[in-house]
Amino acid sequence: MKVKVIDFGYEKLPFRAHDNDAGADVHVCFHNCTSIKLAPHTTMKIPLGLGLCLPDGYAAYVFPRSGLSSKGITCELPPIDSGYRGEIHAIVTNCSDKPFKISNGDRIGQLVIVPVVIADFVTESGPERGSGAFGSTGI
């Protein structure tokens, strides 16, 4: 599937190291500085310099990179909807006890595009089910 990229100043397109990788690396694209320090236990929006033209029925997510996650640097996973045409940001959290430097061009996350079911929410959908959970039907 080809996905059109919208230019908000990116220097590098999303890139897969291997053809069968689920995620494509995305890079930091600061517009007013070259680097920042992400303080411990804080979350920040990091611009990626690009947007996407996703077809209806798909959403994108910026997943954490495994190497950064192992250091306590993770990406939150809000969906990027098919109708959104603005710049995409990685929502990055520093779960560690040390400041983390983020510079222009750094690989900060992995862009993953997935199909989604567009649900039609109704008040009646068939036979009722109980509200029990967590082992309520026996072991």
N, CA, C and O atoms as a MOPAC input file, in Angstrom:
PM7 MOZYME 1SCF
protein

 N      0.84900 1    -1.16700 1     0.00000 1
 C      0.00000 1     0.00000 1     0.00000 1
 C      0.89800 1     1.23500 1     0.00000 1
 O      1.83900 1     1.32300 1     0.78900 1
 N      0.61400 1     2.16300 1    -0.86600 1
 C      1.34600 1     3.42400 1    -0.90400 1
 C      0.57900 1     4.45200 1    -0.07800 1
 O     -0.63600 1     4.59000 1    -0.21600 1
 N      1.30300 1     5.17700 1     0.78600 1
 C      0.71000 1     6.20800 1     1.63100 1
 C      1.42600 1     7.51900 1     1.33600 1
 O      2.64600 1     7.61600 1     1.46500 1
 N      0.64800 1     8.53000 1     0.93700 1
 C      1.22700 1     9.83400 1     0.63200 1
 C      1.68800 1    10.50400 1     1.92300 1
 O      0.97600 1    10.50800 1     2.92700 1
 N      2.90000 1    11.07300 1     1.87500 1
 C      3.47400 1    11.80900 1     2.99800 1
 C      3.29700 1    13.29700 1     2.73600 1
 O      3.55100 1    13.77700 1     1.63100 1
 N      2.86100 1    14.02200 1     3.75600 1
 C      2.71200 1    15.47500 1     3.68800 1
 C      3.95900 1    16.09400 1     4.31300 1
 O      4.36500 1    15.70900 1     5.41000 1
 N      4.56100 1    17.05000 1     3.61900 1
 C      5.82500 1    17.64800 1     4.05600 1
 C      5.59700 1    18.79900 1     5.03600 1
 O      5.04300 1    19.83900 1     4.67900 1
 N      6.03700 1    18.58800 1     6.27900 1
 C      6.05100 1    19.63600 1     7.29000 1
 C      7.49400 1    19.95200 1     7.68500 1
 O      7.74900 1    20.43500 1     8.78800 1
 N      8.43300 1    19.67700 1     6.78200 1
 C      9.83700 1    19.97900 1     7.03800 1
 C     10.71400 1    18.76200 1     7.29700 1
 O     11.86900 1    18.91500 1     7.69400 1
 N     10.18700 1    17.54800 1     7.08000 1
 C     10.99100 1    16.35700 1     7.35500 1
 C     12.25800 1    16.35000 1     6.50300 1
 O     12.28500 1    16.88100 1     5.39300 1
 N     13.30100 1    15.73500 1     7.04900 1
 C     14.52500 1    15.51900 1     6.28200 1
 C     14.64300 1    14.07200 1     5.84100 1
 O     15.33500 1    13.76800 1     4.87000 1
 N     13.96600 1    13.17500 1     6.55500 1
 C     14.03800 1    11.74900 1     6.24000 1
 C     12.63000 1    11.17200 1     6.25000 1
 O     11.86500 1    11.40500 1     7.18500 1
 N     12.29100 1    10.42400 1     5.21400 1
 C     11.01800 1     9.71200 1     5.17800 1
 C     11.05500 1     8.55300 1     6.17300 1
 O     12.13900 1     8.09100 1     6.53000 1
 N      9.89200 1     8.07100 1     6.62900 1
 C      9.88900 1     6.84400 1     7.44000 1
 C     10.63500 1     5.74000 1     6.68100 1
 O     10.49800 1     5.61400 1     5.46400 1
 N     11.42100 1     4.94900 1     7.40700 1
 C     12.30800 1     3.97800 1     6.77600 1
 C     12.26400 1     2.64300 1     7.50500 1
 O     12.38200 1     2.59000 1     8.72900 1
 N     12.09100 1     1.55800 1     6.73900 1
 C     12.16000 1     0.19100 1     7.28100 1
 C     13.55300 1    -0.36900 1     7.03600 1
 O     14.05800 1    -0.32400 1     5.91500 1
 N     14.16700 1    -0.89200 1     8.07800 1
 C     15.47800 1    -1.51900 1     7.91900 1
 C     15.38200 1    -2.79800 1     7.09200 1
 O     16.30700 1    -3.13800 1     6.35500 1
 N     14.26500 1    -3.50100 1     7.21800 1
 C     14.03000 1    -4.73700 1     6.46900 1
 C     12.64400 1    -4.66400 1     5.83400 1
 O     11.72800 1    -4.07200 1     6.40700 1
 N     12.49000 1    -5.25000 1     4.67900 1
 C     11.22200 1    -5.17300 1     3.94200 1
 C     10.02700 1    -5.67300 1     4.73900 1
 O      8.91400 1    -5.18200 1     4.55300 1
 N     10.24000 1    -6.64500 1     5.62900 1
 C      9.11900 1    -7.23100 1     6.36800 1
 C      8.97300 1    -6.67200 1     7.79000 1
 O      8.23500 1    -7.24400 1     8.59200 1
 N      9.65500 1    -5.57500 1     8.11800 1
 C      9.48100 1    -4.94500 1     9.42300 1
 C      8.07800 1    -4.35900 1     9.53100 1
 O      7.56800 1    -3.78700 1     8.56800 1
 N      7.46000 1    -4.49800 1    10.68500 1
 C      6.13200 1    -3.93500 1    10.90800 1
 C      6.18500 1    -2.41300 1    10.96400 1
 O      5.27800 1    -1.74300 1    10.47100 1
 N      7.23200 1    -1.86900 1    11.55600 1
 C      7.33100 1    -0.43000 1    11.75100 1
 C      8.42000 1     0.19200 1    10.89600 1
 O      9.42600 1    -0.44100 1    10.57400 1
 N      8.19200 1     1.44500 1    10.53800 1
 C      9.18600 1     2.24100 1     9.82000 1
 C      9.70300 1     3.31400 1    10.77100 1
 O      8.91800 1     4.04700 1    11.37200 1
 N     11.00700 1     3.40300 1    10.90500 1
 C     11.59400 1     4.40300 1    11.80100 1
 C     11.18200 1     5.81000 1    11.37700 1
 O     11.19100 1     6.14000 1    10.19100 1
 N     10.82100 1     6.63300 1    12.36200 1
 C     10.53400 1     8.04000 1    12.12600 1
 C     11.54400 1     8.87600 1    12.90300 1
 O     12.05500 1     8.45900 1    13.94200 1
 N     11.81400 1    10.05600 1    12.37500 1
 C     12.90300 1    10.88700 1    12.87500 1
 C     12.40400 1    12.20900 1    13.43900 1
 O     11.40600 1    12.76600 1    12.98300 1
 N     13.11900 1    12.69100 1    14.43500 1
 C     12.81700 1    13.97300 1    15.07200 1
 C     13.03200 1    15.09700 1    14.06200 1
 O     14.00200 1    15.08700 1    13.30300 1
 N     12.11600 1    16.06500 1    14.06100 1
 C     12.22500 1    17.22800 1    13.17300 1
 C     11.82800 1    18.48000 1    13.95100 1
 O     10.72500 1    19.00100 1    13.78800 1
 N     12.75100 1    18.96100 1    14.80600 1
 C     12.48600 1    20.19200 1    15.54400 1
 C     12.48100 1    21.36000 1    14.56600 1
 O     13.28100 1    21.39600 1    13.63100 1
 N     11.58300 1    22.30900 1    14.78100 1
 C     11.47600 1    23.45100 1    13.88400 1
 C     12.21300 1    24.67700 1    14.41400 1
 O     12.58100 1    25.55700 1    13.63600 1
 N     12.43700 1    24.74700 1    15.73800 1
 C     13.02400 1    25.94900 1    16.32900 1
 C     14.29400 1    25.70100 1    17.13300 1
 O     14.82600 1    26.63100 1    17.74000 1
 N     14.78900 1    24.47100 1    17.15100 1
 C     15.99800 1    24.16500 1    17.90800 1
 C     16.63000 1    22.91300 1    17.32000 1
 O     16.06600 1    22.29400 1    16.41800 1
 N     17.80000 1    22.54000 1    17.82800 1
 C     18.46800 1    21.34400 1    17.31500 1
 C     18.38200 1    20.16000 1    18.27400 1
 O     18.55700 1    19.01300 1    17.86400 1
 N     18.11200 1    20.43700 1    19.55700 1
 C     17.98400 1    19.34600 1    20.52700 1
 C     17.26000 1    19.84900 1    21.76700 1
 O     17.14600 1    21.05200 1    22.00300 1
 N     16.77600 1    18.89600 1    22.55000 1
 C     16.14600 1    19.20100 1    23.84100 1
 C     16.57400 1    18.13100 1    24.82700 1
 O     17.05600 1    17.07000 1    24.43000 1
 N     16.40000 1    18.40600 1    26.09900 1
 C     16.58100 1    17.39400 1    27.14600 1
 C     15.19900 1    17.07200 1    27.68600 1
 O     14.47300 1    17.95500 1    28.14300 1
 N     14.84800 1    15.80000 1    27.62600 1
 C     13.57700 1    15.34100 1    28.19000 1
 C     13.84500 1    14.94700 1    29.63600 1
 O     14.55400 1    13.98000 1    29.91100 1
 N     13.26600 1    15.71300 1    30.55200 1
 C     13.51400 1    15.49400 1    31.97500 1
 C     12.94500 1    14.14600 1    32.41500 1
 O     12.01100 1    13.63900 1    31.79300 1
 N     13.49100 1    13.56500 1    33.46900 1
 C     12.95900 1    12.30200 1    33.99300 1
 C     11.47700 1    12.43100 1    34.33900 1
 O     11.02500 1    13.45700 1    34.84800 1
 N     10.74400 1    11.37600 1    34.05100 1
 C      9.33100 1    11.25200 1    34.41500 1
 C      8.47300 1    12.36500 1    33.81500 1
 O      7.53000 1    12.84400 1    34.44500 1
 N      8.81300 1    12.76900 1    32.58900 1
 C      8.00700 1    13.75900 1    31.88000 1
 C      7.65200 1    13.23300 1    30.49000 1
 O      8.27100 1    12.30100 1    29.97800 1
 N      6.64000 1    13.85800 1    29.90000 1
 C      6.16400 1    13.49600 1    28.57300 1
 C      6.17300 1    14.73700 1    27.69700 1
 O      5.85200 1    15.83300 1    28.15700 1
 N      6.54300 1    14.56000 1    26.42200 1
 C      6.62700 1    15.69400 1    25.51200 1
 C      6.21100 1    15.27800 1    24.10400 1
 O      6.44800 1    14.14600 1    23.68300 1
 N      5.58700 1    16.21200 1    23.38200 1
 C      5.29000 1    16.01400 1    21.96700 1
 C      6.54500 1    16.33000 1    21.16800 1
 O      7.11600 1    17.41300 1    21.29400 1
 N      6.97300 1    15.36900 1    20.33900 1
 C      8.16800 1    15.54300 1    19.51700 1
 C      7.74000 1    15.57100 1    18.05200 1
 O      7.21500 1    14.57300 1    17.55900 1
 N      7.94800 1    16.68700 1    17.33500 1
 C      7.50600 1    16.77100 1    15.94900 1
 C      8.31600 1    15.85500 1    15.03300 1
 O      9.51600 1    15.65900 1    15.22100 1
 N      7.62100 1    15.30100 1    14.03700 1
 C      8.26700 1    14.39600 1    13.08000 1
 C      8.43000 1    15.02500 1    11.70100 1
 O      9.08000 1    14.44500 1    10.83100 1
 N      7.84900 1    16.20400 1    11.49400 1
 C      8.02500 1    16.89800 1    10.22500 1
 C      7.22700 1    16.33600 1     9.06900 1
 O      7.46800 1    16.68900 1     7.91400 1
 N      6.26700 1    15.45400 1     9.37400 1
 C      5.47200 1    14.86800 1     8.30100 1
 C      4.05800 1    14.57800 1     8.75400 1
 O      3.77500 1    14.43400 1     9.94400 1
 N      3.18600 1    14.49700 1     7.77800 1
 C      1.81900 1    14.05500 1     7.98600 1
 C      1.55300 1    12.91100 1     7.02300 1
 O      2.40800 1    12.58100 1     6.20100 1
 N      0.38300 1    12.30500 1     7.11600 1
 C      0.04200 1    11.16400 1     6.26900 1
 C     -1.34400 1    11.34700 1     5.67300 1
 O     -2.22400 1    11.94100 1     6.29600 1
 N     -1.53100 1    10.83600 1     4.47000 1
 C     -2.85300 1    10.73400 1     3.84800 1
 C     -3.24900 1     9.26400 1     3.90200 1
 O     -3.04600 1     8.52100 1     2.94200 1
 N     -3.81500 1     8.84900 1     5.03200 1
 C     -4.22300 1     7.46100 1     5.21000 1
 C     -5.59500 1     7.23400 1     4.59100 1
 O     -6.46400 1     8.10100 1     4.68600 1
 N     -5.80300 1     6.08200 1     3.96000 1
 C     -7.15000 1     5.78500 1     3.47600 1
 C     -8.07900 1     5.45700 1     4.64700 1
 O     -7.63400 1     4.98500 1     5.69300 1
 N     -9.38700 1     5.71800 1     4.45100 1
 C    -10.36300 1     5.33900 1     5.46700 1
 C    -10.21500 1     3.84800 1     5.76000 1
 O     -9.91400 1     3.05900 1     4.86400 1
 N    -10.42900 1     3.47200 1     7.01400 1
 C    -10.27600 1     2.07800 1     7.41600 1
 C     -8.88500 1     1.75300 1     7.93100 1
 O     -8.58800 1     0.59700 1     8.23300 1
 N     -8.01500 1     2.77900 1     8.03600 1
 C     -6.65900 1     2.58000 1     8.55300 1
 C     -6.36100 1     3.64900 1     9.60100 1
 O     -6.92500 1     4.74300 1     9.57400 1
 N     -5.47600 1     3.31300 1    10.50800 1
 C     -4.95600 1     4.26300 1    11.48900 1
 C     -3.45700 1     4.03000 1    11.59100 1
 O     -2.96500 1     2.95600 1    11.24600 1
 N     -2.74300 1     5.02600 1    12.06000 1
 C     -1.30200 1     4.89100 1    12.26100 1
 C     -0.99400 1     5.14100 1    13.73200 1
 O     -1.73000 1     5.83600 1    14.43200 1
 N      0.09800 1     4.56400 1    14.17600 1
 C      0.57500 1     4.73600 1    15.54700 1
 C      2.08800 1     4.89100 1    15.51300 1
 O      2.76000 1     4.27800 1    14.68300 1
 N      2.62500 1     5.70800 1    16.41300 1
 C      4.07600 1     5.79500 1    16.56800 1
 C      4.43000 1     4.94100 1    17.78300 1
 O      4.26200 1     5.35900 1    18.92800 1
 N      4.91800 1     3.74400 1    17.50800 1
 C      5.29600 1     2.79200 1    18.55500 1
 C      6.70000 1     3.10900 1    19.06000 1
 O      7.49100 1     3.73900 1    18.35800 1
 N      7.00800 1     2.66500 1    20.29000 1
 C      8.36400 1     2.86100 1    20.80600 1
 C      9.37100 1     1.98100 1    20.05200 1
 O      9.01700 1     0.92600 1    19.52700 1
 N     10.60000 1     2.42400 1    20.00900 1
 C     11.70100 1     1.60000 1    19.49800 1
 C     12.20400 1     0.74800 1    20.66400 1
 O     12.27700 1     1.22300 1    21.79800 1
 N     12.54300 1    -0.49100 1    20.38800 1
 C     12.92200 1    -1.40400 1    21.47000 1
 C     14.17300 1    -0.93600 1    22.20800 1
 O     14.24000 1    -1.05400 1    23.43200 1
 N     15.15600 1    -0.41400 1    21.49800 1
 C     16.38200 1     0.04400 1    22.15500 1
 C     16.13900 1     1.19600 1    23.10500 1
 O     16.73100 1     1.25500 1    24.18200 1
 N     15.26100 1     2.12300 1    22.70600 1
 C     14.93200 1     3.24200 1    23.59400 1
 C     14.07200 1     2.77800 1    24.76200 1
 O     14.25800 1     3.22700 1    25.89300 1
 N     13.13100 1     1.87900 1    24.48900 1
 C     12.27100 1     1.35900 1    25.56300 1
 C     13.09300 1     0.69900 1    26.65600 1
 O     12.77100 1     0.81400 1    27.83900 1
 N     14.15100 1     0.01000 1    26.26300 1
 C     14.98700 1    -0.66600 1    27.25300 1
 C     15.71300 1     0.33200 1    28.15200 1
 O     16.21300 1    -0.03600 1    29.21500 1
 N     15.77200 1     1.60000 1    27.72200 1
 C     16.38000 1     2.66000 1    28.52700 1
 C     15.32800 1     3.50600 1    29.25200 1
 O     15.66500 1     4.47900 1    29.92600 1
 N     14.04700 1     3.12800 1    29.10700 1
 C     12.97300 1     3.85700 1    29.77500 1
 C     12.38800 1     4.99000 1    28.95300 1
 O     11.65100 1     5.81800 1    29.48900 1
 N     12.69900 1     5.04700 1    27.65600 1
 C     12.17300 1     6.08900 1    26.76900 1
 C     11.11300 1     5.43600 1    25.88900 1
 O     11.43500 1     4.62700 1    25.01900 1
 N      9.85600 1     5.78700 1    26.11300 1
 C      8.76100 1     5.12400 1    25.40900 1
 C      7.90000 1     6.13400 1    24.65400 1
 O      7.92800 1     7.33200 1    24.93300 1
 N      7.13900 1     5.62200 1    23.69600 1
 C      6.15800 1     6.42100 1    22.97000 1
 C      4.77000 1     6.00900 1    23.42600 1
 O      4.47700 1     4.82100 1    23.56700 1
 N      3.92700 1     6.98800 1    23.65300 1
 C      2.51600 1     6.72500 1    23.93700 1
 C      1.84900 1     6.38100 1    22.60800 1
 O      2.43400 1     6.61000 1    21.55000 1
 N      0.63600 1     5.83600 1    22.64700 1
 C      0.03500 1     5.29400 1    21.42900 1
 C     -1.32100 1     5.89800 1    21.06200 1
 O     -2.27000 1     5.14900 1    20.82600 1
 N     -1.44300 1     7.22700 1    21.00600 1
 C     -2.71600 1     7.75600 1    20.51200 1
 C     -2.83800 1     7.46300 1    19.02300 1
 O     -1.83500 1     7.50500 1    18.31000 1
 N     -4.03700 1     7.16800 1    18.53600 1
 C     -4.18300 1     6.86100 1    17.11500 1
 C     -4.06300 1     8.11300 1    16.25000 1
 O     -4.45600 1     9.20900 1    16.64900 1
 N     -3.51600 1     7.92000 1    15.07000 1
 C     -3.50700 1     8.95000 1    14.03700 1
 C     -4.60200 1     8.53900 1    13.06600 1
 O     -4.45400 1     7.56300 1    12.33000 1
 N     -5.69700 1     9.28100 1    13.06600 1
 C     -6.87500 1     8.92300 1    12.28100 1
 C     -6.67200 1     9.19300 1    10.79600 1
 O     -5.84600 1    10.01800 1    10.40600 1
 N     -7.44200 1     8.48100 1     9.97400 1
 C     -7.32100 1     8.61300 1     8.52300 1
 C     -7.66200 1    10.02100 1     8.04200 1
 O     -7.14200 1    10.44600 1     7.01000 1
 N     -8.49900 1    10.74600 1     8.74000 1
 C     -8.88000 1    12.08300 1     8.30700 1
 C     -7.93700 1    13.18100 1     8.75600 1
 O     -8.10000 1    14.32600 1     8.33600 1
 N     -6.94800 1    12.87500 1     9.60300 1
 C     -6.03300 1    13.89300 1    10.13400 1
 C     -4.97400 1    14.22100 1     9.08700 1
 O     -4.34500 1    13.31900 1     8.53300 1
 N     -4.77800 1    15.49500 1     8.82000 1
 C     -3.79300 1    15.91800 1     7.81800 1
 C     -2.73600 1    16.85600 1     8.39300 1
 O     -1.98400 1    17.46900 1     7.63600 1
 N     -2.66700 1    16.97600 1     9.69900 1
 C     -1.65700 1    17.82600 1    10.33100 1
 C     -0.35000 1    17.07900 1    10.54600 1
 O     -0.21800 1    15.90400 1    10.20200 1
 N      0.61500 1    17.79300 1    11.12600 1
 C      1.91100 1    17.18400 1    11.42100 1
 C      1.75100 1    16.13600 1    12.51600 1
 O      1.03000 1    16.34400 1    13.49200 1
 N      2.42500 1    15.02400 1    12.34200 1
 C      2.41600 1    13.94600 1    13.32900 1
 C      3.52800 1    14.20100 1    14.34000 1
 O      4.62600 1    14.63500 1    13.99200 1
 N      3.21100 1    13.91800 1    15.59300 1
 C      4.18300 1    14.01600 1    16.67900 1
 C      4.29900 1    12.66400 1    17.36400 1
 O      3.32200 1    11.92100 1    17.45600 1
 N      5.48000 1    12.35100 1    17.83800 1
 C      5.65200 1    11.22300 1    18.74900 1
 C      5.41200 1    11.77900 1    20.14800 1
 O      5.96400 1    12.81900 1    20.50800 1
 N      4.59600 1    11.09100 1    20.93200 1
 C      4.37600 1    11.48400 1    22.32800 1
 C      5.33500 1    10.62800 1    23.14900 1
 O      5.09000 1     9.44200 1    23.36800 1
 N      6.42300 1    11.23700 1    23.60000 1
 C      7.53600 1    10.50300 1    24.20300 1
 C      7.57300 1    10.74100 1    25.70700 1
 O      7.48400 1    11.87800 1    26.17000 1
 N      7.70400 1     9.65300 1    26.46300 1
 C      7.80300 1     9.71200 1    27.92300 1
 C      9.15400 1     9.17400 1    28.36500 1
 O      9.60000 1     8.12000 1    27.91200 1
 N      9.79300 1     9.91100 1    29.25300 1
 C     11.04000 1     9.47100 1    29.86700 1
 C     10.68400 1     8.85600 1    31.21800 1
 O     10.45000 1     9.57400 1    32.19000 1
 N     10.64500 1     7.53900 1    31.27400 1
 C     10.30800 1     6.81500 1    32.51200 1
 C     11.53800 1     6.58400 1    33.38400 1
 O     11.43500 1     5.98900 1    34.45600 1
 N     12.68400 1     7.04600 1    32.93500 1
 C     13.91200 1     6.80700 1    33.68200 1
 C     14.13800 1     7.92000 1    34.70400 1
 O     13.35400 1     8.86400 1    34.80100 1
 N     15.21200 1     7.79000 1    35.45400 1
 C     15.57900 1     8.78900 1    36.45400 1
 C     16.64100 1     9.75500 1    35.94600 1
 O     17.16000 1    10.56400 1    36.71500 1
 N     16.97600 1     9.67700 1    34.63800 1
 C     18.01200 1    10.52900 1    34.06400 1
 C     17.43400 1    11.34100 1    32.91100 1
 O     16.55400 1    10.85800 1    32.19900 1
 N     17.91900 1    12.57700 1    32.71400 1
 C     17.49600 1    13.34100 1    31.54000 1
 C     17.92300 1    12.59800 1    30.26700 1
 O     18.92100 1    11.87600 1    30.26500 1
 N     17.15900 1    12.78300 1    29.19400 1
 C     17.46200 1    12.11900 1    27.92700 1
 C     17.51400 1    13.17200 1    26.82300 1
 O     16.55100 1    13.90900 1    26.61400 1
 N     18.64200 1    13.23800 1    26.12200 1
 C     18.81900 1    14.21100 1    25.04200 1
 C     18.19400 1    13.67800 1    23.75400 1
 O     18.44100 1    12.54200 1    23.34900 1
 N     17.38100 1    14.52400 1    23.12100 1
 C     16.75900 1    14.20100 1    21.83600 1
 C     17.20200 1    15.26600 1    20.83900 1
 O     17.01900 1    16.46100 1    21.07400 1
 N     17.79100 1    14.82500 1    19.71400 1
 C     18.32100 1    15.75300 1    18.71500 1
 C     17.62100 1    15.58900 1    17.37800 1
 O     17.05500 1    14.53600 1    17.08200 1
 N     17.66600 1    16.64800 1    16.57100 1
 C     17.13000 1    16.57700 1    15.21600 1
 C     17.71600 1    15.37400 1    14.49000 1
 O     18.91700 1    15.11500 1    14.56500 1
 N     16.86200 1    14.64700 1    13.79100 1
 C     17.31300 1    13.49900 1    13.00600 1
 C     17.34900 1    12.19300 1    13.76600 1
 O     17.48200 1    11.13400 1    13.15300 1
 N     17.23300 1    12.23500 1    15.10200 1
 C     17.22800 1    10.98100 1    15.88200 1
 C     16.03300 1    10.12400 1    15.48800 1
 O     14.94800 1    10.64100 1    15.22000 1
 N     16.23700 1     8.82100 1    15.45600 1
 C     15.11300 1     7.89200 1    15.28900 1
 C     14.42200 1     7.81400 1    16.64400 1
 O     15.02700 1     7.40700 1    17.63600 1
 N     13.15600 1     8.20400 1    16.68000 1
 C     12.46100 1     8.32500 1    17.96900 1
 C     11.35800 1     7.29200 1    18.14300 1
 O     10.95900 1     7.01400 1    19.27400 1
 N     10.85900 1     6.72200 1    17.06900 1
 C      9.77500 1     5.74600 1    17.15400 1
 C      9.64300 1     4.98300 1    15.85200 1
 O     10.41300 1     5.17500 1    14.91100 1
 N      8.63900 1     4.10600 1    15.82300 1
 C      8.35600 1     3.30600 1    14.63400 1
 C      6.91000 1     3.52900 1    14.22600 1
 O      5.98900 1     3.28700 1    15.00600 1
 N      6.71800 1     3.99000 1    13.00800 1
 C      5.38800 1     4.23000 1    12.47700 1
 C      4.79600 1     2.90800 1    11.99900 1
 O      5.37400 1     2.22500 1    11.15300 1
 N      3.63700 1     2.55900 1    12.55100 1
 C      2.93500 1     1.32800 1    12.18400 1
 C      1.53900 1     1.71800 1    11.70700 1
 O      0.83500 1     2.47600 1    12.37400 1
 N      1.14800 1     1.19400 1    10.55100 1
 C     -0.17700 1     1.45600 1     9.99400 1
 C     -0.97500 1     0.16700 1    10.07900 1
 O     -0.50900 1    -0.89500 1     9.66500 1
 N     -2.19100 1     0.27200 1    10.62400 1
 C     -3.01700 1    -0.91900 1    10.83900 1
 C     -4.43600 1    -0.68500 1    10.33100 1
 O     -4.93000 1     0.44200 1    10.34200 1
 N     -5.09100 1    -1.77000 1     9.88200 1
 C     -6.50900 1    -1.63900 1     9.53900 1
 C     -7.33300 1    -1.52600 1    10.81300 1
 O     -6.98100 1    -2.09500 1    11.84600 1
 N     -8.42900 1    -0.78800 1    10.73000 1
 C     -9.32400 1    -0.63800 1    11.87700 1
 C    -10.75500 1    -0.92800 1    11.45000 1
 O    -11.13000 1    -0.73200 1    10.29400 1
 N    -11.53400 1    -1.39100 1    12.39500 1
 C    -12.96500 1    -1.59800 1    12.16700 1
 C    -13.67200 1    -0.32500 1    12.59900 1
 O    -13.50600 1     0.13000 1    13.73000 1
 N    -14.45300 1     0.24500 1    11.70600 1
 C    -15.23000 1     1.43500 1    12.03100 1
 C    -16.57600 1     0.93700 1    12.55400 1
 O    -17.45100 1     0.55800 1    11.77500 1
 N    -16.73400 1     0.94000 1    13.87500 1
 C    -17.92800 1     0.38900 1    14.52200 1
 C    -19.10200 1     1.34100 1    14.40000 1
 O    -18.93300 1     2.56000 1    14.42800 1
 N    -20.28500 1     0.78100 1    14.26400 1
 C    -21.53300 1     1.53500 1    14.32500 1
 C    -22.13900 1     1.20700 1    15.68700 1
 O    -22.67700 1     0.11600 1    15.87400 1
 N    -22.05900 1     2.12700 1    16.63300 1
 C    -22.49000 1     1.86400 1    18.00100 1
 C    -24.01100 1     1.95300 1    18.09700 1
 O    -24.62700 1     2.92900 1    17.66800 1
 N    -24.60000 1     0.90000 1    18.67600 1
 C    -26.04700 1     0.80300 1    18.82600 1
 C    -26.37400 1     0.47200 1    20.27500 1
 O    -25.48500 1     0.11700 1    21.04900 1
 N    -27.64600 1     0.58700 1    20.64300 1
 C    -28.03700 1     0.29200 1    22.02500 1
 C    -28.47800 1    -1.14500 1    22.20900 1
 O    -28.51900 1    -1.62900 1    23.34000 1
 N    -28.81000 1    -1.84300 1    21.13400 1
 C    -29.19100 1    -3.25000 1    21.24500 1
 C    -28.43600 1    -4.04100 1    20.19100 1
 O    -28.38700 1    -3.66100 1    19.02100 1
 N    -27.84700 1    -5.15200 1    20.62800 1
 C    -27.04600 1    -5.92900 1    19.68200 1
 C    -27.32100 1    -7.42400 1    19.74800 1
 O    -26.59700 1    -8.20500 1    19.13000 1
 N    -28.33800 1    -7.83800 1    20.47400 1
 C    -28.64100 1    -9.25700 1    20.57000 1
 C    -28.78600 1    -9.68600 1    22.00800 1
 O    -29.00400 1    -8.85500 1    22.88900 1
 N    -28.66300 1   -11.00200 1    22.25800 1
 C    -28.84200 1   -11.52200 1    23.62500 1
 C    -27.89700 1   -10.83600 1    24.61500 1
 O    -26.73800 1   -10.55600 1    24.31200 1
 N    -28.43200 1   -10.58000 1    25.79400 1
 C    -27.65000 1    -9.92300 1    26.84600 1
 C    -26.63200 1   -10.87600 1    27.43700 1
 O    -26.85300 1   -12.08600 1    27.47800 1
 N    -25.55700 1   -10.35100 1    27.87800 1
 C    -24.53300 1   -11.09100 1    28.58400 1
 C    -24.44000 1   -10.49500 1    29.96700 1
 O    -24.69700 1    -9.30600 1    30.15400 1
 N    -24.07800 1   -11.30300 1    30.92900 1
 C    -23.91900 1   -10.81600 1    32.29500 1
 C    -22.76900 1    -9.83600 1    32.41600 1
 O    -21.99100 1    -9.64400 1    31.48100 1
 N    -22.67400 1    -9.21600 1    33.59300 1
 C    -21.60300 1    -8.24900 1    33.79700 1
 C    -20.44200 1    -8.83700 1    34.57900 1
 O    -19.50500 1    -8.11900 1    34.92800 1
 N    -20.48900 1   -10.13800 1    34.85900 1
 C    -19.40500 1   -10.78400 1    35.59300 1
 C    -18.14400 1   -10.82500 1    34.72800 1
 O    -18.21400 1   -10.86800 1    33.50000 1
 N    -17.01300 1   -10.81300 1    35.38700 1
 C    -15.73700 1   -10.85800 1    34.69700 1
 C    -14.70000 1   -11.53600 1    35.56000 1
 O    -14.97400 1   -11.87500 1    36.71200 1
 N    -13.53300 1   -11.73500 1    35.02700 1
 C    -12.39100 1   -12.26800 1    35.76700 1
 C    -12.71000 1   -13.56800 1    36.49700 1
 O    -12.61100 1   -13.64900 1    37.72200 1
 N    -13.09300 1   -14.58100 1    35.72600 1
 C    -13.35700 1   -15.89200 1    36.30200 1
 C    -14.76300 1   -16.11400 1    36.78100 1
 O    -15.00400 1   -17.09400 1    37.48600 1
 N    -15.71100 1   -15.26000 1    36.44200 1
 C    -17.07900 1   -15.37300 1    36.95100 1
 C    -17.81400 1   -16.60300 1    36.41200 1
 O    -18.83200 1   -17.00200 1    36.97800 1
 N    -17.31600 1   -17.21400 1    35.32400 1
 C    -17.98700 1   -18.40100 1    34.77000 1
 C    -17.33300 1   -19.68600 1    35.24900 1
 O    -17.66000 1   -20.76100 1    34.74600 1
 N    -16.44400 1   -19.60600 1    36.18000 1
 C    -15.77500 1   -20.79500 1    36.71500 1
 C    -14.31400 1   -20.81000 1    36.33200 1
 O    -13.83900 1   -19.98000 1    35.55800 1
 N    -13.61500 1   -21.78100 1    36.90000 1
 C    -12.17700 1   -21.85800 1    36.67000 1
 C    -11.85900 1   -22.64900 1    35.43900 1
 O    -10.68800 1   -22.81300 1    35.09700 1

